[in-house]
Each structure stands twice: as C-alpha cells, then as structure tokens.
Amino acid sequence: MDLHARIASGSPPQILDVRTEREWRASRIEGAFNAPITSLHATLQGLDLEPQHPVVAICLSAHRSIPAVRALRDAGFSDVCQLRGGMLAWWKAGLPAVEGP
C-alpha cells in the first residue's frame, strides 16, 4: 500500500521528514515530524516517535531518507521504510501538501 493510501486508511504510519526546516515549512505531508538528517541522531529521542509503530522517512528525492532509515533501525525501530522518490514524487503525483509554519 502506498503512503497516501495508508494515510487515507485512517491508520497512517509516523512520517519523519529529514529535510531542512526551511524545506519542511515550504511544503510537507500533513502530520510529518521534522528532524533534519544533519541532527537526527541528536533529536531522535525528543521526537515522540513510537518504535513499535511503522515509520516512513522522507526527504526531497529519497537520498537523505536512506541514512534516516538506517538510524531509525539502529535506534530500535523495526518497521521503517522510505518514501520512494521523496517529496518530488509526492508533488509530481499531485498529492496533498501543507505549506507554511
């Protein structure tokens, strides 16, 4: 099941957006947590992510989300994946995004 369908199903995964805060504020998937990949290790504990609940890591083009998936797995998260194609694919598909602070 793709991410948009999982969100619409009423049982969405936790979404971790590892782009910069500026990128995240410009356009993001509603409900996504933001923790830039450059500070993910330092901020992971304070994000209130549940290790037993699925997590989808996202970035702009799916390059920064790869190390995020590794970091989450190293931290004990077992059901972790990345959004294939990142936000570029999300926008291209015309899927909903939130803008602003």
MDTraj code that builds the backbone (N, CA, C; nanometers):
import mdtraj as md
import numpy as np

residues = "MET ASP LEU HIS ALA ARG ILE ALA SER GLY SER PRO PRO GLN ILE LEU ASP VAL ARG THR GLU ARG GLU TRP ARG ALA SER ARG ILE GLU GLY ALA PHE ASN ALA PRO ILE THR SER LEU HIS ALA THR LEU GLN GLY LEU ASP LEU GLU PRO GLN HIS PRO VAL VAL ALA ILE CYS LEU SER ALA HIS ARG SER ILE PRO ALA VAL ARG ALA LEU ARG ASP ALA GLY PHE SER ASP VAL CYS GLN LEU ARG GLY GLY MET LEU ALA TRP TRP LYS ALA GLY LEU PRO ALA VAL GLU GLY PRO".split()
xyz = np.array([
    [0.0857, -0.1180, 0.0000],
    [0.0000, 0.0000, 0.0000],
    [0.0900, 0.1240, 0.0000],
    [0.0585, 0.2223, -0.0827],
    [0.1418, 0.3420, -0.0874],
    [0.1103, 0.4344, 0.0301],
    [0.1966, 0.5330, 0.0518],
    [0.1829, 0.6198, 0.1682],
    [0.0508, 0.6954, 0.1680],
    [0.0108, 0.7512, 0.0566],
    [-0.1139, 0.8260, 0.0528],
    [-0.2316, 0.7368, 0.0915],
    [-0.2340, 0.6156, 0.0425],
    [-0.3417, 0.5218, 0.0772],
    [-0.3365, 0.4856, 0.2250],
    [-0.2163, 0.4696, 0.2788],
    [-0.2042, 0.4378, 0.4220],
    [-0.2563, 0.5531, 0.5073],
    [-0.2282, 0.6759, 0.4666],
    [-0.2784, 0.7924, 0.5398],
    [-0.4300, 0.7966, 0.5324],
    [-0.4847, 0.7757, 0.4139],
    [-0.6296, 0.7798, 0.3936],
    [-0.7023, 0.6654, 0.4638],
    [-0.6320, 0.5571, 0.4919],
    [-0.6948, 0.4404, 0.5541],
    [-0.7348, 0.4646, 0.6996],
    [-0.6837, 0.5734, 0.7575],
    [-0.7143, 0.6009, 0.8971],
    [-0.6161, 0.5380, 0.9931],
    [-0.5195, 0.4638, 0.9401],
    [-0.4148, 0.4042, 1.0218],
    [-0.2786, 0.4420, 0.9623],
    [-0.2483, 0.5727, 0.9638],
    [-0.1268, 0.6183, 0.8977],
    [-0.0001, 0.5817, 0.9753],
    [0.1100, 0.5683, 0.9041],
    [0.2377, 0.5491, 0.9722],
    [0.2853, 0.6836, 1.0276],
    [0.3851, 0.6794, 1.1104],
    [0.4513, 0.8010, 1.1536],
    [0.5367, 0.8466, 1.0352],
    [0.5366, 0.9760, 1.0078],
    [0.6127, 1.0279, 0.8945],
    [0.7242, 1.1158, 0.9484],
    [0.8471, 1.0807, 0.9140],
    [0.9637, 1.1570, 0.9572],
    [1.0266, 1.2230, 0.8357],
    [1.0170, 1.3544, 0.8293],
    [1.0708, 1.4328, 0.7190],
    [1.2097, 1.4811, 0.7600],
    [1.3124, 1.4371, 0.6884],
    [1.4506, 1.4685, 0.7274],
    [1.5108, 1.5811, 0.6431],
    [1.4262, 1.6579, 0.5750],
    [1.4742, 1.7758, 0.5030],
    [1.5009, 1.8874, 0.6032],
    [1.5589, 1.9964, 0.5558],
    [1.5833, 2.1105, 0.6438],
    [1.4507, 2.1691, 0.6900],
    [1.4551, 2.2435, 0.7983],
    [1.3329, 2.3059, 0.8492],
    [1.2733, 2.4002, 0.7446],
    [1.3570, 2.4694, 0.6723],
    [1.3095, 2.5610, 0.5677],
    [1.2344, 2.4846, 0.4577],
    [1.2899, 2.3715, 0.4138],
    [1.2231, 2.2884, 0.3134],
    [1.0893, 2.2367, 0.3671],
    [1.0920, 2.1909, 0.4928],
    [0.9737, 2.1340, 0.5567],
    [0.8617, 2.2381, 0.5656],
    [0.8952, 2.3627, 0.6079],
    [0.7945, 2.4685, 0.6200],
    [0.7357, 2.5062, 0.4844],
    [0.8153, 2.4961, 0.3797],
    [0.7686, 2.5343, 0.2461],
    [0.6599, 2.4399, 0.1951],
    [0.6745, 2.3088, 0.2221],
    [0.5754, 2.2114, 0.1758],
    [0.6050, 2.0762, 0.2378],
    [0.5039, 2.0185, 0.3020],
    [0.5241, 1.8913, 0.3718],
    [0.3953, 1.8104, 0.3722],
    [0.4089, 1.6846, 0.4071],
    [0.2933, 1.5981, 0.4242],
    [0.2349, 1.6271, 0.5627],
    [0.1055, 1.6475, 0.5680],
    [0.0413, 1.6815, 0.6949],
    [0.0727, 1.5768, 0.8015],
    [0.1082, 1.6245, 0.9206],
    [0.1364, 1.5364, 1.0329],
    [0.2797, 1.4872, 1.0410],
    [0.3620, 1.5265, 0.9449],
    [0.5016, 1.4808, 0.9456],
    [0.5818, 1.5488, 1.0553],
    [0.6669, 1.4697, 1.1196],
    [0.7649, 1.5236, 1.2135],
    [0.8828, 1.5731, 1.1313],
    [0.9498, 1.6791, 1.1757],
    [1.0678, 1.7270, 1.1051],
    [1.1902, 1.7124, 1.1933],
    [1.2910, 1.6459, 1.1404],
    [1.4212, 1.6328, 1.2057],
    [1.5242, 1.6239, 1.0940],
    [1.5898, 1.7356, 1.0622],
    [1.6882, 1.7330, 0.9545],
    [1.7903, 1.6214, 0.9750],
    [1.8278, 1.5576, 0.8666],
    [1.9196, 1.4439, 0.8740],
    [2.0491, 1.4818, 0.9444],
    [2.0915, 1.6072, 0.9329],
    [2.2171, 1.6503, 0.9952],
    [2.2113, 1.6486, 1.1474],
    [2.0901, 1.6518, 1.2041],
    [2.0777, 1.6493, 1.3503],
    [1.9892, 1.5355, 1.3999],
    [1.9608, 1.4383, 1.3142],
    [1.8675, 1.3315, 1.3509],
    [1.9116, 1.2542, 1.4742],
    [2.0377, 1.2165, 1.4815],
    [2.0844, 1.1383, 1.5963],
    [2.0637, 1.2142, 1.7272],
    [2.0866, 1.3440, 1.7257],
    [2.0741, 1.4247, 1.8469],
    [1.9289, 1.4515, 1.8857],
    [1.8384, 1.4525, 1.7888],
    [1.6998, 1.4895, 1.8176],
    [1.6023, 1.3720, 1.8197],
    [1.6469, 1.2545, 1.7821],
    [1.5582, 1.1390, 1.7690],
    [1.4801, 1.1088, 1.8971],
    [1.5454, 1.1134, 2.0118],
    [1.4780, 1.0813, 2.1381],
    [1.3642, 1.1779, 2.1703],
    [1.3755, 1.3022, 2.1295],
    [1.2750, 1.4026, 2.1625],
    [1.1602, 1.4132, 2.0639],
    [1.1541, 1.3266, 1.9670],
    [1.0523, 1.3369, 1.8627],
    [0.9191, 1.2704, 1.8964],
    [0.9121, 1.1955, 2.0023],
    [0.7901, 1.1232, 2.0398],
    [0.7457, 1.0231, 1.9341],
    [0.8409, 0.9642, 1.8631],
    [0.8090, 0.8565, 1.7702],
    [0.7979, 0.7267, 1.8493],
    [0.7026, 0.6433, 1.8127],
    [0.6822, 0.5165, 1.8813],
    [0.7555, 0.4053, 1.8055],
    [0.8546, 0.3402, 1.8681],
    [0.9331, 0.2371, 1.7989],
    [0.8516, 0.1191, 1.7473],
    [0.7368, 0.0898, 1.8080],
    [0.6557, -0.0238, 1.7657],
    [0.5587, 0.0121, 1.6529],
    [0.5522, 0.1387, 1.6151],
    [0.4607, 0.1860, 1.5110],
    [0.5389, 0.2133, 1.3825],
    [0.4857, 0.1788, 1.2649],
    [0.5583, 0.1995, 1.1390],
    [0.6007, 0.3452, 1.1178],
    [0.7163, 0.3625, 1.0561],
    [0.7696, 0.4950, 1.0251],
    [0.8073, 0.5003, 0.8775],
    [0.7713, 0.6093, 0.8118],
    [0.8148, 0.6347, 0.6756],
    [0.9030, 0.7586, 0.6793],
    [1.0285, 0.7440, 0.6368],
    [1.1224, 0.8558, 0.6304],
    [1.1128, 0.9189, 0.4922],
    [1.1084, 1.0524, 0.4902],
    [1.1002, 1.1217, 0.3618],
    [1.2008, 1.2351, 0.3545],
    [1.2390, 1.2670, 0.2321],
    [1.3238, 1.3822, 0.2049],
    [1.2825, 1.4355, 0.0682],
    [1.3680, 1.5108, 0.0039],
    [1.3305, 1.5679, -0.1253],
    [1.3281, 1.4635, -0.2357],
    [1.4372, 1.3872, -0.2472],
    [1.4478, 1.2947, -0.3607],
    [1.4797, 1.1516, -0.3198],
    [1.4710, 1.1200, -0.1930],
    [1.4950, 0.9863, -0.1371],
    [1.6417, 0.9553, -0.1133],
    [1.7286, 1.0549, -0.1112],
    [1.8693, 1.0301, -0.0789],
    [1.8983, 1.0471, 0.0700],
    [1.8445, 1.1504, 0.1327],
    [1.8662, 1.1712, 0.2764],
    [1.7857, 1.0742, 0.3613],
    [1.6794, 1.0188, 0.3049],
    [1.5978, 0.9259, 0.3837],
    [1.6657, 0.7902, 0.4012],
    [1.7595, 0.7556, 0.3159],
    [1.8305, 0.6275, 0.3302],
    [1.9070, 0.6216, 0.4624],
    [1.9923, 0.7215, 0.4945],
    [2.0585, 0.7164, 0.6255],
    [1.9610, 0.7318, 0.7421],
    [1.8478, 0.7976, 0.7189],
    [1.7474, 0.8103, 0.8251],
    [1.6883, 0.6740, 0.8584],
    [1.6600, 0.5941, 0.7569],
    [1.6075, 0.4588, 0.7787],
    [1.7093, 0.3778, 0.8594],
    [1.8364, 0.3866, 0.8232],
    [1.9411, 0.3151, 0.8983],
    [1.9454, 0.3612, 1.0440],
    [1.9407, 0.4918, 1.0659],
    [1.9469, 0.5460, 1.2021],
    [1.8279, 0.4989, 1.2854],
    [1.7104, 0.4976, 1.2256],
    [1.5914, 0.4518, 1.2975],
    [1.6019, 0.3037, 1.3317],
    [1.6476, 0.2236, 1.2391],
    [1.6651, 0.0806, 1.2671],
    [1.7685, 0.0595, 1.3770],
    [1.8769, 0.1356, 1.3734],
    [1.9799, 0.1265, 1.4783],
    [1.9241, 0.1661, 1.6146],
    [1.8216, 0.2537, 1.6148],
    [1.7607, 0.3004, 1.7396],
    [1.6485, 0.2084, 1.7879],
    [1.6247, 0.0971, 1.7170],
    [1.5261, 0.0006, 1.7631],
    [1.3924, 0.0019, 1.6911],
    [1.3793, 0.0833, 1.5890],
    [1.2561, 0.0847, 1.5097],
    [1.2654, -0.0293, 1.4086],
    [1.1658, -0.1164, 1.4050],
    [1.1749, -0.2322, 1.3166],
    [1.0980, -0.2154, 1.1856],
    [0.9892, -0.1397, 1.1870],
    [0.9069, -0.1230, 1.0674],
    [0.9315, 0.0166, 1.0104],
    [1.0395, 0.0285, 0.9325],
    [1.0824, 0.1574, 0.8784],
    [1.1073, 0.1432, 0.7289],
    [1.0630, 0.2431, 0.6535],
    [1.0920, 0.2461, 0.5100],
    [1.1047, 0.3909, 0.4668],
    [1.1372, 0.4110, 0.3417],
    [1.1475, 0.5462, 0.2892],
    [1.0393, 0.5694, 0.1840],
    [1.0048, 0.6953, 0.1621],
    [0.9114, 0.7307, 0.0562],
    [0.9895, 0.7303, -0.0741],
    [0.9611, 0.6343, -0.1576],
    [1.0313, 0.6209, -0.2848],
    [1.0103, 0.7455, -0.3697],
    [1.1188, 0.8073, -0.4108],
    [1.1112, 0.9282, -0.4925],
    [1.0981, 1.0559, -0.4128],
    [1.0780, 1.0442, -0.2808],
    [1.0710, 1.1600, -0.1933],
    [0.9559, 1.2550, -0.2248],
    [0.9706, 1.3775, -0.1754],
    [0.8672, 1.4788, -0.1968],
    [0.8537, 1.5144, -0.3441],
    [0.9607, 1.4999, -0.4213],
    [0.9488, 1.5274, -0.5651],
    [0.8440, 1.4364, -0.6284],
    [0.8444, 1.3088, -0.5920],
    [0.7448, 1.2146, -0.6436],
    [0.6058, 1.2466, -0.5884],
    [0.5987, 1.2861, -0.4616],
    [0.4708, 1.3211, -0.3988],
    [0.4065, 1.4380, -0.4731],
    [0.4857, 1.5440, -0.4952],
    [0.4332, 1.6614, -0.5655],
    [0.3954, 1.6269, -0.7097],
    [0.4797, 1.5497, -0.7756],
    [0.4527, 1.5125, -0.9150],
    [0.3208, 1.4381, -0.9278],
    [0.2886, 1.3568, -0.8270],
    [0.1630, 1.2822, -0.8273],
    [0.0431, 1.3709, -0.7907],
    [0.0697, 1.4971, -0.7527],
    [-0.0390, 1.5880, -0.7178],
    [-0.1031, 1.5584, -0.5839],
    [-0.0266, 1.4962, -0.4951],
    [-0.0808, 1.4584, -0.3641],
    [-0.0792, 1.5802, -0.2705],
    [-0.1640, 1.5798, -0.1676],
    [-0.1785, 1.6983, -0.0824],
    [-0.0551, 1.7279, 0.0016],
    [-0.0268, 1.8568, 0.0142],
    [0.0854, 1.9021, 0.0969],
    [0.0418, 2.0272, 0.1713],
    [0.1012, 2.0471, 0.2877],
    [0.0729, 2.1624, 0.3730],
    [0.1884, 2.2604, 0.3554],
    [0.1569, 2.3876, 0.3521],
    [0.2585, 2.4921, 0.3403],
    [0.2506, 2.5856, 0.4589],
    [0.3637, 2.6464, 0.4922],
    [0.3675, 2.7459, 0.5992],
    [0.4139, 2.6861, 0.7309],
    [0.4229, 2.7735, 0.8315],
    [0.4728, 2.7291, 0.9631],
    [0.3821, 2.6295, 1.0316],
])
top = md.Topology()
chain = top.add_chain()
for i, resn in enumerate(residues, 1):
    res = top.add_residue(resn, chain, resSeq=i)
    for name in ("N", "CA", "C"):
        top.add_atom(name, md.element.get_by_symbol(name[0]), res)
traj = md.Trajectory(xyz[None], top)
